[in-house]
């Protein structure tokens, strides 16, 4: 369904994930599926619901954006951070299923 999925830091305490869909039909199916919710992303990433800042859909570019607070062991700049740039945080979404 996705053409590109990227993740990156949105400051030292927030990760942002962008999902670009292959076509308008797949974008709308994902948007209306009820799967891409704050609660579901909190579950996927092992976060509290309050730590997911939001799930946003941008119709004009067929893109979804998920933003969430980083866990304490992922804060950018921490010497022990496992993913300094947040570039690998999209990986858990590879197995997310959206009904078509």
C-alpha positions as semicolon CSV with decimal commas, in nm:
position;residue;x (nm);y (nm);z (nm)
1;X;0,000;0,000;0,000
2;X;0,281;0,239;0,083
3;X;0,521;0,378;-0,170
4;X;0,757;0,518;0,094
5;X;0,767;0,512;0,475
6;X;1,015;0,735;0,651
7;X;1,080;0,832;1,010
8;X;1,281;1,115;1,154
9;X;1,331;1,330;1,459
10;X;1,094;1,620;1,501
11;X;1,310;1,768;1,774
12;X;1,499;1,582;2,046
13;X;1,185;1,436;2,210
14;X;0,950;1,361;1,918
15;X;0,957;1,111;1,632
16;X;0,754;1,170;1,317
17;X;0,667;0,901;1,062
18;X;0,544;0,976;0,709
19;X;0,362;0,720;0,498
20;X;0,322;0,798;0,126
21;X;0,064;0,578;-0,046
22;X;0,079;0,429;-0,395
23;X;-0,249;0,577;-0,516
24;X;-0,558;0,769;-0,398
25;X;-0,767;0,452;-0,361
26;X;-0,520;0,286;-0,122
27;X;-0,474;0,611;0,069
28;X;-0,850;0,640;0,126
29;X;-0,878;0,274;0,228
30;X;-0,604;0,322;0,488
31;X;-0,750;0,653;0,608
32;X;-1,100;0,507;0,649
33;X;-0,993;0,165;0,780
34;X;-1,010;0,253;1,148
35;X;-0,666;0,093;1,189
36;X;-0,454;0,406;1,177
37;X;-0,548;0,544;1,518
38;X;-0,368;0,692;1,816
39;X;-0,457;0,380;2,016
40;X;-0,319;0,140;1,754
41;X;0,010;0,326;1,715
42;X;0,049;0,343;2,093
43;X;0,010;-0,036;2,100
44;X;0,256;-0,092;1,813
45;X;0,523;0,124;1,975
46;X;0,455;0,025;2,335
47;X;0,360;0,379;2,433
48;X;0,088;0,530;2,644
49;X;-0,198;0,670;2,437
50;X;-0,109;1,016;2,570
51;X;0,239;0,985;2,417
52;X;0,105;0,967;2,061
53;X;0,074;1,331;1,962
54;X;-0,143;1,261;1,661
55;X;-0,225;1,077;1,342
56;X;-0,278;1,313;1,049
57;X;-0,390;1,260;0,690
58;X;-0,303;1,499;0,407
59;X;-0,534;1,426;0,116
60;X;-0,357;1,651;-0,136
61;X;-0,038;1,442;-0,122
62;X;-0,184;1,101;-0,020
63;X;0,023;1,095;0,296
64;X;-0,029;1,002;0,660
65;X;0,184;1,137;0,944
66;X;0,219;0,992;1,292
67;X;0,399;1,184;1,565
68;X;0,483;1,051;1,909
69;X;0,702;1,124;2,207
70;X;1,025;0,928;2,220
71;X;1,078;0,676;2,495
72;X;1,345;0,767;2,754
73;X;1,605;0,544;2,584
74;X;1,557;0,712;2,244
75;X;1,605;1,081;2,329
76;X;1,819;1,236;2,059
77;X;2,159;1,337;2,186
78;X;2,165;1,084;2,469
79;X;2,500;0,900;2,446
80;X;2,319;0,563;2,462
81;X;2,044;0,645;2,212
82;X;1,983;0,345;1,984
83;X;1,861;0,556;1,688
84;X;2,007;0,907;1,705
85;X;1,820;1,040;1,399
86;X;1,495;0,843;1,443
87;X;1,552;0,699;1,097
88;X;1,468;0,337;1,186
89;X;1,142;0,394;1,373
90;X;0,924;0,315;1,071
91;X;1,021;-0,055;1,079
92;X;0,738;-0,174;1,314
93;X;0,486;-0,049;1,055
94;X;0,605;-0,300;0,795
95;X;0,381;-0,566;0,949
96;X;0,078;-0,344;1,010
97;X;-0,224;-0,485;0,831
98;X;-0,489;-0,263;0,678
99;X;-0,795;-0,435;0,534
100;X;-0,850;-0,373;0,165
